[in-house]
Amino acid sequence: MTKKLLIVIDCQNDFITGALRNEEAIRKLPDVVKLIKEHEGTVIATRDTHFTKEQTKTWPMEPGVAYEDSLEGQLLPVTHCIKGTTGWEIAPTVLEALEAKNANGMKKFHVIDKLTFGHIDLPQYLKFYDFNEIEICGFVSSICVLANALILRATYPNMKITVYEDCIADISDEGQNAAITCLRAQQINVETKYK
């Protein structure tokens, strides 16, 4: 019996309408919501998570550094997904679909914060769930979607992993095409779900 796990990567306001506004993500958001609603198994959502200098002082248990002091902040000087801000939050339509998974005590939706592109601890987190197939959607294709898909492929070398092309978006066509090429090279299925 197929037991699918859906990973929803960084469907946060800053990657859709906020600091890193993305028209392609806006266009594809309804398909992401539809995919979540139709999924019958467990759904794990990730949140890209960065910090201000002040937050690194008040949240000492967080291993992060201030965004502007990080390598990412130096190479991409657009402050985004600062913990606790509106931009860091999951987009409202996505969050509504995710929270519906927990209706009537079902507990099929969980969220995890990640401090960099790929969540290196994702495999440790997933060992508590029963699944034999993985589906992936979200943003940004050539960065966080690709990084997490590769971590999952390395962790589960013989498992079917599918990324839905119409449910991922990049900041450029070049990035989208490069991500799809790399995903396929890693024997990850790239399929169209709705179009």
Disulfide bonds with the S-S distance in Angstrom:
none
